[in-house]
């Protein structure tokens, strides 16, 4: 506990400070510039707070430029070293777009190289090179998209593990009366909460409900059909369609009530619904 410290905002009353320090048994009030390699306090200027990432990547690239490297060697260094530098920070914070573009530009310049102090021509667009190899690219990461993927993973963990300490703290502070999927930005949100919401919005693009007993899923509003496009049913075939997915399940046999499904759903939706496995339990969860 002697190595631990606690940080309070400027408006925190002294009585509250002393009470918290007594409960936590932590007496030091300090805020170091970095903690576990990341900035402890990220203010409004995120570009300044994360400038160290750009500097670290540039130092590595600068050292590599002095060496005679093969194409394969450059590929390994970019993927295994340079693009791994910002990964830890990107798992918690949304990096500014300008910073992501700058890092991509440094790696792109290193890949194509230079001659007589002048940058060589980039014969292939970076967007093409970030595609998987089976799609004709080289599998490089787009920093901004990878950042969103890592933040979406954090949102997925909160959704799947609501009893975790971090999930309970975020819920108590930002969305005590609702769930993560409906939570708003709130007043005075931290940079971490902003980042998690960015990841959540990206995650929701491919998030569907796994059907249990169907009582928690709105048949015509929620996403619950596992297909590439249009994750919710298109429209009811006629008026008077039941609202919940549970209304289309035969609970005695734990199977779909196909007669009812074919009565209210369009044929393209019916084919998908027939292939959805049912898990008759009390609570719905999610696929991603």
Steps between C-alpha positions, in 0.01 A plus 500: 500500500797733550559492122139594420360848453158654443405800287201727560341760275524867598141520625523207742439615864775438755271290721424264210870474416593400853215249520601331173867488599403340831286232332763423235789528749682715243639829625703635208333752268712509186446462128803392302525592135469138388369178649578162342637685200185706437421862592321524835304813413378548143352847465336665204822496298531133415755575230742630762429217743576232241786674322737252663353221283590685183851565634553133594389375159719758324809401702457139395438587134798738497730222622372258237548746215877481548499125437479307176184298549319263268129538426426210734708656775313831469167319517595318821632815668187701415258231614684366806665815636379833364128424489521334843632816672164679541294185566491530880387864489249431223329237715391773744491828307376623162804647329448820296449435129790730413736297717384174339551647153847623599606155625362339183695754293826421681457127442400556139810712441723235658345226286554676169833650604683801358774580252738799517296641786175489302208274578431230243170477319228302681381269226218343703252682725540437873133396520580215262807397699299478823275235348567131584740313277227275363327821379811629324644714780793456739305478826630823654281652768315823446575671833163674532296189417711284731446757775123467455525120505685505833245739651215283371666209679489698827130570448442131426671401826279741697193356328606140568637556852273757669609383846865596441625787717570735207156429349324567831688828551418625149136403542471679835653817359363523146191281449348390835146482364555325168737258324819552300330483160269790589743705709567862406811714530381671819642807669877551522591160351856376531710423195477129582119510504497692172726236351284212624191657342689529170580131524145415600358678195740306277409175676127559455542488121553124525330420831196272508306336779537130568150364550432323828132493589442811286327703772759780499525545123276731298421308181478807274749741661799307634774343291473122533527350150853364427569614145730744320244776446186620675536330839138568594188374316397712202132550588203296623305330226173636635359699790461354847842335511611406855765730643735261681710219353366272776160518331643308202645215709326179599614485862376146556735356237765779515477549122378772267128517436547482124135553424504832683841598362386444141179689571665827605854502352607548139651191327857637507470546878335160550796316345739669743278445807473127431878470536524685833563258789298556817644489850207504738632692797379800694732768359599604151861578416685610189697391196765729355 
